[in-house]
Amino acid sequence: MAQTILGRFTVKKYGDSRFHGLYDGDTLVCVTVYKKGAKEVERRLIGYELALLSISKELGGEEEETHGLKTG
């Protein structure tokens, strides 16, 4: 699962400006002046998603992954 989260975001130049955009797929998440700023936002979003995934698993979120159906 971590590989999908890590490969989910991209940082690209924003239009014909000096700014950088952080994208989630085709959706613009934010625009920053510096590429380093966009990479920091990306790092934090990935951290939040990994933390939520971990909490979900601790609380029994594994049932959600199988749409509430228990196997076995």
Backbone as ProteinMPNN parsed JSONL, in Angstrom:
{"seq_chain_A": "MAQTILGRFTVKKYGDSRFHGLYDGDTLVCVTVYKKGAKEVERRLIGYELALLSISKELGGEEEETHGLKTG", "coords_chain_A": {"N_chain_A": [[0.821, -1.204, 0.0], [1.99, 1.231, 0.685], [3.529, 1.889, -1.531], [1.692, 2.792, -3.429], [0.761, 5.092, -2.216], [3.124, 6.584, -2.039], [3.747, 6.965, -4.737], [1.744, 8.539, -5.608], [1.575, 11.364, -5.651], [2.705, 14.229, -7.555], [5.171, 16.644, -8.447], [5.226, 19.496, -10.341], [6.184, 22.089, -12.66], [4.243, 25.038, -12.444], [2.236, 26.015, -14.789], [3.34, 28.664, -16.918], [4.926, 29.935, -15.112], [7.149, 30.815, -12.364], [6.48, 29.217, -10.341], [5.631, 26.186, -8.494], [3.608, 23.293, -8.739], [1.795, 21.003, -6.726], [0.469, 17.932, -7.338], [-2.238, 15.663, -7.037], [-2.649, 12.989, -8.634], [-4.44, 14.128, -11.303], [-5.372, 16.329, -10.024], [-4.908, 19.517, -8.726], [-3.211, 20.243, -5.802], [-1.731, 22.134, -4.278], [0.047, 25.272, -4.735], [3.326, 26.377, -4.819], [6.078, 28.629, -4.169], [8.662, 27.697, -4.186], [10.223, 24.647, -5.261], [11.104, 22.982, -3.268], [9.339, 23.567, -1.206], [6.928, 22.492, -2.181], [7.643, 19.791, -2.231], [7.904, 19.376, 0.502], [5.269, 19.694, 1.416], [4.164, 17.502, 0.1], [5.581, 15.431, 1.42], [4.543, 15.671, 4.014], [1.772, 15.174, 3.6], [1.871, 12.507, 2.751], [2.874, 11.374, 5.092], [0.699, 11.853, 6.847], [-1.277, 10.279, 5.612], [-0.166, 7.711, 5.857], [-0.145, 7.486, 8.631], [-2.909, 7.56, 9.18], [-3.68, 5.22, 7.872], [-2.354, 3.323, 9.408], [-3.623, 3.703, 11.916], [-6.224, 3.022, 11.195], [-5.941, 0.292, 10.636], [-5.247, -0.62, 13.182], [-7.615, -0.197, 14.517], [-9.248, -2.061, 13.479], [-9.731, -1.772, 10.783], [-9.319, -3.509, 8.759], [-11.518, -4.948, 8.068], [-12.931, -3.106, 6.594], [-11.483, -3.016, 4.237], [-12.259, -5.33, 3.008], [-14.797, -4.769, 2.454], [-16.472, -5.125, 4.658], [-17.044, -7.799, 4.701], [-16.505, -10.848, 6.197], [-14.003, -13.229, 5.958], [-13.553, -16.71, 6.121]], "CA_chain_A": [[0.0, 0.0, 0.0], [2.84, 2.412, 0.76], [4.003, 2.242, -2.853], [0.681, 3.586, -4.112], [0.737, 6.411, -1.584], [4.344, 7.298, -2.393], [3.738, 7.316, -6.144], [0.482, 9.207, -5.894], [1.742, 12.804, -5.844], [3.765, 14.694, -8.444], [5.488, 18.075, -8.4], [5.539, 19.986, -11.685], [6.105, 23.539, -12.828], [2.863, 25.486, -12.538], [2.049, 26.875, -15.962], [4.548, 29.321, -17.427], [5.426, 30.781, -14.036], [8.274, 30.263, -11.606], [5.893, 28.465, -9.244], [5.553, 24.731, -8.602], [2.331, 22.74, -8.303], [1.744, 19.64, -6.212], [-0.731, 17.317, -7.901], [-2.691, 14.333, -6.627], [-3.171, 12.569, -9.935], [-4.638, 15.325, -12.129], [-5.938, 17.373, -9.179], [-3.949, 20.424, -8.116], [-3.351, 20.304, -4.349], [-1.25, 23.449, -3.848], [1.06, 25.938, -5.545], [4.351, 26.964, -3.962], [7.106, 29.394, -4.871], [9.845, 26.848, -4.324], [10.002, 23.208, -5.415], [11.344, 22.401, -1.948], [8.087, 23.729, -0.451], [5.965, 21.513, -2.69], [8.097, 18.482, -1.778], [7.606, 19.29, 1.936], [3.823, 19.442, 1.528], [4.003, 16.108, -0.317], [6.089, 14.582, 2.505], [3.59, 15.723, 5.133], [0.541, 14.48, 3.213], [2.155, 11.07, 2.781], [2.957, 11.016, 6.502], [-0.664, 11.816, 7.397], [-1.981, 9.119, 5.054], [0.392, 6.505, 6.468], [-0.621, 7.456, 10.02], [-4.323, 7.184, 9.142], [-3.732, 3.812, 7.493], [-1.929, 2.563, 10.586], [-4.703, 3.791, 12.915], [-7.356, 2.26, 10.669], [-5.65, -1.13, 10.827], [-5.3, -0.888, 14.618], [-9.02, -0.164, 14.95], [-10.002, -3.102, 12.788], [-10.072, -1.307, 9.448], [-9.129, -4.569, 7.769], [-12.852, -5.335, 7.592], [-13.323, -2.142, 5.566], [-10.818, -3.364, 2.992], [-13.012, -6.413, 2.38], [-16.17, -4.244, 2.402], [-17.258, -5.628, 5.773], [-17.268, -9.234, 4.594], [-15.503, -11.635, 6.893], [-13.668, -14.474, 5.269], [-13.057, -17.782, 6.978]], "C_chain_A": [[0.862, 1.263, 0.0], [3.324, 2.842, -0.62], [2.966, 3.074, -3.606], [0.617, 4.983, -3.524], [1.952, 7.212, -2.032], [4.351, 7.73, -3.852], [2.536, 8.149, -6.56], [0.641, 10.677, -6.27], [2.857, 13.106, -6.836], [3.937, 16.195, -8.265], [5.911, 18.478, -9.797], [5.514, 21.51, -11.673], [4.642, 23.913, -13.027], [2.741, 26.483, -13.683], [3.374, 27.42, -16.465], [5.161, 30.236, -16.382], [6.644, 30.152, -13.378], [7.782, 29.387, -10.459], [5.861, 26.969, -9.54], [4.22, 24.253, -8.059], [2.51, 21.321, -7.789], [0.412, 19.063, -6.657], [-0.976, 15.946, -7.284], [-3.389, 13.77, -7.851], [-3.243, 13.79, -10.835], [-5.139, 16.51, -11.324], [-4.837, 18.205, -8.535], [-4.23, 20.516, -6.619], [-2.908, 21.669, -3.839], [-0.222, 23.971, -4.832], [2.036, 26.589, -4.578], [5.353, 27.739, -4.813], [8.301, 28.494, -5.165], [9.463, 25.376, -4.445], [10.168, 22.505, -4.07], [10.084, 22.492, -1.074], [7.04, 22.718, -0.884], [6.341, 20.102, -2.237], [7.817, 18.301, -0.277], [6.118, 19.035, 2.173], [3.534, 17.988, 1.154], [4.418, 15.163, 0.811], [5.101, 14.531, 3.671], [2.284, 15.007, 4.805], [0.729, 12.972, 3.23], [2.236, 10.589, 4.223], [1.588, 10.902, 7.144], [-1.42, 10.586, 6.896], [-1.475, 7.815, 5.658], [-0.067, 6.367, 7.919], [-2.092, 7.03, 10.072], [-4.492, 5.711, 8.784], [-3.373, 2.925, 8.681], [-3.019, 2.547, 11.649], [-5.901, 2.956, 12.477], [-7.151, 0.763, 10.884], [-5.73, -1.504, 12.305], [-6.742, -0.977, 15.118], [-9.873, -1.204, 14.236], [-10.438, -2.697, 11.411], [-9.884, -2.36, 8.383], [-10.469, -5.067, 7.251], [-13.309, -4.401, 6.487], [-12.717, -2.519, 4.221], [-11.528, -4.496, 2.267], [-14.494, -6.051, 2.335], [-17.072, -4.87, 3.48], [-17.514, -7.118, 5.727], [-16.151, -9.975, 5.311], [-15.252, -12.921, 6.128], [-13.153, -15.481, 6.27], [-13.842, -18.0, 8.164]], "O_chain_A": [[0.495, 2.259, -0.623], [3.514, 4.034, -0.861], [3.337, 3.979, -4.353], [0.438, 5.957, -4.255], [1.828, 8.389, -2.368], [4.915, 8.775, -4.173], [2.346, 8.427, -7.744], [-0.089, 11.178, -7.125], [3.823, 12.352, -6.953], [2.985, 16.919, -7.974], [6.827, 17.894, -10.375], [4.908, 22.134, -10.802], [3.894, 23.198, -13.694], [3.104, 27.651, -13.548], [4.396, 26.733, -16.442], [5.841, 31.205, -16.722], [7.108, 29.089, -13.789], [8.59, 28.87, -9.687], [6.038, 26.542, -10.681], [3.75, 24.748, -7.034], [3.278, 20.537, -8.346], [-0.645, 19.633, -6.388], [-0.046, 15.177, -7.044], [-4.569, 14.034, -8.083], [-2.222, 14.422, -11.105], [-5.317, 17.595, -11.878], [-3.944, 17.669, -7.88], [-5.349, 20.828, -6.211], [-3.619, 22.298, -3.056], [0.313, 23.225, -5.652], [1.63, 27.269, -3.635], [5.457, 27.527, -6.021], [8.874, 28.532, -6.254], [8.509, 24.915, -3.819], [9.456, 21.546, -3.772], [9.805, 21.584, -0.291], [6.341, 22.148, -0.046], [5.466, 19.306, -1.898], [7.523, 17.19, 0.164], [5.756, 18.243, 3.043], [2.745, 17.32, 1.822], [3.704, 14.211, 1.125], [4.858, 13.468, 4.242], [1.743, 14.299, 5.655], [-0.155, 12.239, 3.674], [1.727, 9.517, 4.547], [1.333, 9.966, 7.901], [-2.122, 9.929, 7.664], [-2.264, 6.913, 5.939], [-0.345, 5.261, 8.382], [-2.472, 6.224, 10.921], [-5.357, 5.032, 9.338], [-4.014, 1.903, 8.923], [-3.31, 1.497, 12.222], [-6.517, 2.268, 13.29], [-8.079, 0.053, 11.27], [-6.223, -2.579, 12.648], [-7.044, -1.743, 16.033], [-11.095, -1.213, 14.383], [-11.428, -3.224, 10.903], [-10.245, -2.145, 7.226], [-10.557, -5.554, 6.124], [-13.988, -4.824, 5.551], [-13.359, -2.362, 3.183], [-11.417, -4.616, 1.047], [-15.347, -6.928, 2.194], [-18.258, -5.113, 3.257], [-18.146, -7.656, 6.636], [-14.973, -9.737, 5.043], [-16.185, -13.606, 5.707], [-12.395, -15.131, 7.174], [-13.521, -18.879, 8.964]]}, "name": "protein", "num_of_chains": 1, "seq": "MAQTILGRFTVKKYGDSRFHGLYDGDTLVCVTVYKKGAKEVERRLIGYELALLSISKELGGEEEETHGLKTG"}
